[in-house]
Amino acid sequence: MLRRIIRNALLGITRHGGLSLTTVLVITLTFGATSALTLFAFGAGKILDYYESRALVTAFFKDTAAEDQVLALRDELLQRSGVKEVVYTSKDEAFALYSEQFKDKPELLEGIPTNVLPASLDVRTDSLEDLPSVAEFFKGNDLVEEVAFYQDVVERFKNLVNATRMALLVLVLLFAGISVVMVLVTVGLIIHSMEEEIEIMSLLGATKTYVRLPFIIQGAIYGFLAAVISGGLLTLAIPAVFPYLQSFFANVPLTDPSVLFQISLVGLEALAGILIGGFGSWLAVNRYLKV
């Protein structure tokens, strides 16, 4: 019986080839857009992780601060919970870094004393939430001339990423709704075109399951095919698109999504396609099929 039901489902798809093809293409577009947005969110998350790991507090010290005093502060900071790394840069090292940075512009180096740049401590923490306490630690110290604190930049980017993820969720739900409606309309039209056949099957004693299930399977097949096509296009697009992203974010160590990630994404899309297509056709069967 199951074999007959599946055969009837496939027969229904082939008999209405144009309508079936249109439905699959529309759902493929919605899944493709969802995949692109998912990859965008994946990349944005990686970029956010990088900038969070690079966020730091820099304290610049007065000329009167002795090196052993600065190193004592460094050791004290390393004992604090949440502090991941503390890097000391002496006045000479700061000038060497400045000279290296502007080695192609010697006019910027002329007449500058080697001790003009202050010594500094760069502090990185385990999370952004730990940075304000480190900044306050420095601000209360008489040896510190200035504190550079860039948490607000990272926080703004973090808020942007979170807003993007929320927008992604809304769009995914919207695209899922479009797919459900598309399947509902398609299966509804097929049911309408087969009214006489359905009536004859009912008169011959066909069960509700035998009549209804092929239409539900049709919808599931539409969703599955669309997800597989979208996933195949996604796997082809990633090697072509990712190098451009890597060149755009040259300072961020972006790596291609792993094969496991891509397979998981396609697998989830296939499952979602089956569920969405099946649900849309179930709605159509309950709305249009009177058996």
C-alpha positions in Angstrom: 0.0 0.0 0.0 2.8 2.4 0.9 4.5 1.8 -2.5 1.2 2.7 -4.2 0.9 5.8 -2.2 4.4 6.9 -3.0 3.8 6.1 -6.7 0.7 8.1 -6.7 2.6 11.0 -5.2 5.3 10.9 -7.8 2.7 10.5 -10.5 0.9 13.6 -9.3 4.2 15.6 -9.5 5.0 14.5 -13.0 1.4 15.0 -14.3 1.5 18.6 -13.2 5.2 19.1 -14.1 5.0 22.9 -14.9 3.2 23.7 -11.6 5.6 21.4 -9.6 8.7 23.0 -11.2 7.5 26.5 -10.4 6.8 25.5 -6.8 10.2 23.9 -6.4 11.9 27.0 -7.9 10.1 29.4 -5.7 10.9 27.4 -2.6 14.5 27.0 -3.8 14.8 30.8 -3.9 13.5 31.1 -0.4 15.9 28.5 0.9 18.7 30.1 -1.0 18.1 33.4 0.6 17.9 31.8 4.0 21.2 30.0 3.4 22.9 33.3 2.3 21.6 35.0 5.4 22.7 32.1 7.6 26.2 32.3 6.1 26.2 36.1 6.7 25.3 35.6 10.3 28.0 32.9 10.6 30.7 35.3 9.2 29.5 38.2 11.4 29.7 36.0 14.4 33.3 35.0 13.6 34.2 38.7 13.1 32.6 39.6 16.4 34.5 36.9 18.2 37.7 38.2 16.7 37.1 41.8 17.7 36.0 40.7 21.2 39.3 38.8 21.5 41.2 41.9 20.4 39.4 44.4 22.6 41.8 45.8 25.2 42.5 48.6 27.6 45.7 50.6 27.1 47.2 52.6 29.9 49.9 55.2 29.0 52.2 56.2 31.8 53.7 59.5 32.9 57.4 60.1 32.3 57.9 60.0 36.1 56.7 56.4 36.3 59.7 54.0 36.9 59.8 50.8 34.9 59.7 48.6 38.1 56.5 50.5 39.2 54.9 49.7 35.8 55.9 46.1 36.0 54.6 45.8 39.5 51.2 47.0 38.2 51.4 44.4 35.4 52.0 41.7 37.9 49.1 42.9 40.0 46.8 42.9 37.0 47.8 39.3 36.1 46.5 38.2 39.5 43.0 39.7 38.8 40.3 37.3 37.6 39.2 37.9 34.0 42.5 39.3 32.9 43.9 37.2 30.0 47.0 39.0 29.0 49.1 42.1 29.9 51.8 43.3 27.6 54.3 45.9 28.7 55.8 48.3 26.1 58.7 50.4 27.2 59.4 53.9 25.8 62.2 52.6 23.6 60.0 49.8 22.3 57.2 52.3 21.6 59.6 54.4 19.5 60.9 51.3 17.7 57.3 50.3 16.8 56.6 53.9 15.7 59.7 53.9 13.5 58.8 50.6 11.9 55.3 51.8 11.2 56.5 55.0 9.4 59.7 53.7 8.0 58.5 54.7 4.5 57.9 58.3 5.7 61.2 59.5 7.2 59.9 63.0 7.4 57.6 61.9 10.3 60.7 60.6 12.2 62.9 63.7 11.8 63.7 65.5 15.0 61.6 63.2 17.3 63.5 62.2 20.5 63.6 58.5 21.1 62.0 58.9 24.5 59.0 61.0 23.5 56.5 58.2 23.4 55.2 56.9 26.8 55.5 53.4 28.2 52.2 51.5 28.2 50.4 48.4 29.3 48.0 46.6 27.0 45.4 44.5 28.9 43.2 41.9 27.3 40.4 40.2 29.2 38.4 37.0 28.9 35.2 39.0 28.0 34.1 42.6 27.2 32.4 42.8 30.6 35.8 42.7 32.3 37.2 45.7 30.5 35.5 48.5 32.5 36.9 47.3 35.8 40.4 47.3 34.3 39.9 50.8 33.0 38.8 52.0 36.4 41.8 50.3 38.0 44.1 52.4 35.8 42.1 55.7 36.2 42.6 55.6 39.9 46.4 55.3 39.7 48.7 58.4 39.9 51.3 56.9 37.5 48.8 56.8 34.6 48.6 59.7 32.2 45.8 58.4 29.9 43.6 55.4 29.5 42.5 54.3 26.0 39.3 52.2 26.2 37.6 51.0 23.0 34.8 48.9 24.4 32.1 51.1 22.9 33.2 50.3 19.4 33.0 46.5 20.0 29.7 46.9 21.8 28.2 48.8 18.8 29.4 46.0 16.5 28.0 43.4 18.9 24.6 45.2 18.9 24.7 45.3 15.1 25.4 41.5 14.9 22.6 40.8 17.4 20.2 42.9 15.4 21.3 41.1 12.2 20.5 37.7 13.9 17.1 38.9 14.9 16.4 40.1 11.4 17.6 36.8 10.1 15.1 35.0 12.4 12.2 37.2 11.1 13.2 36.6 7.5 13.5 32.9 8.0 10.0 32.8 9.4 8.8 34.9 6.5 10.4 32.7 3.9 9.0 29.6 5.6 5.6 31.2 5.5 6.0 31.9 1.8 7.0 28.3 1.1 4.0 27.0 3.1 1.6 29.2 1.2 3.2 28.2 -2.2 2.8 24.5 -1.4 -0.7 25.0 -0.1 -1.8 26.8 -3.3 0.0 24.2 -5.6 -1.5 21.2 -3.9 -4.9 22.9 -3.7 -4.8 23.4 -7.5 -3.8 19.8 -8.0 -6.6 18.5 -5.8 -9.0 20.7 -7.7 -7.9 19.3 -11.0 -8.3 15.7 -9.7 -11.7 16.1 -8.2 -13.3 13.4 -10.5 -10.5 10.9 -9.9 -10.7 11.5 -6.1 -14.5 11.0 -6.2 -14.1 7.7 -8.1 -11.5 6.4 -5.7 -13.9 7.2 -2.8 -16.7 5.4 -4.5 -14.4 2.4 -5.0 -13.8 2.3 -1.2 -10.3 4.0 -1.0 -9.5 5.0 2.6 -8.9 8.6 3.6 -5.2 7.8 4.2 -4.9 6.3 0.7 -6.4 9.4 -0.9 -4.8 12.1 1.3 -1.3 10.8 1.9 0.0 11.1 -1.7 -0.7 14.9 -1.6 1.1 15.3 1.7 4.1 13.4 0.3 4.0 15.6 -2.8 4.5 18.7 -0.6 7.3 17.0 1.3 9.0 16.1 -2.0 8.7 19.7 -3.2 10.4 21.0 0.0 13.1 18.3 -0.1 14.0 19.0 -3.7 14.2 22.7 -3.1 16.4 22.2 -0.1 18.8 19.9 -2.0 19.1 22.3 -5.0 19.6 25.2 -2.6 22.2 23.3 -0.7 24.1 22.3 -3.9 24.2 25.9 -5.1 25.4 26.9 -1.6 28.3 24.5 -1.7 29.3 25.8 -5.1 29.0 29.4 -4.0 31.1 29.2 -0.8 34.5 28.7 -2.5 33.7 31.5 -5.0 32.4 34.1 -2.4 34.5 33.5 0.6 37.8 34.8 -0.8 36.1 38.2 -1.4 35.0 38.3 2.2 38.5 37.4 3.4 40.1 40.2 1.3 37.5 42.7 2.6 38.2 41.7 6.2 41.9 41.3 5.6 42.8 41.8 9.3 40.3 39.1 10.5 41.4 35.5 10.2 38.2 34.2 8.5 38.3 30.6 7.4 35.9 28.8 5.1 32.9 27.1 6.8 34.0 23.5 7.4 32.6 20.7 5.3 30.8 19.4 8.5 29.1 22.8 8.8 28.0 22.8 5.2 26.7 19.3 5.4 24.8 20.1 8.6 23.3 23.2 7.0 22.1 21.3 4.0 20.8 18.5 6.2 18.8 20.9 8.3 17.5 22.6 5.2 16.4 19.2 3.8 14.6 18.4 7.1 13.0 21.8 7.2 12.0 21.5 3.5 10.2 18.2 4.2 8.5 19.6 7.3 7.5 22.9 5.5 6.3 21.1 2.4 4.5 18.4 4.3 2.8 21.0 6.5 1.7 23.1 3.5 0.2 20.1 1.7 -1.5 19.0 5.0 -3.2 22.4 5.2 -4.2 22.1 1.5 -5.6 18.5 2.0 -7.6 19.6 5.1 -8.9 22.7 3.3 -9.7 21.4 -0.2 -10.1 17.6 0.0 -13.6 16.6 1.1 -13.2 12.9 1.8 
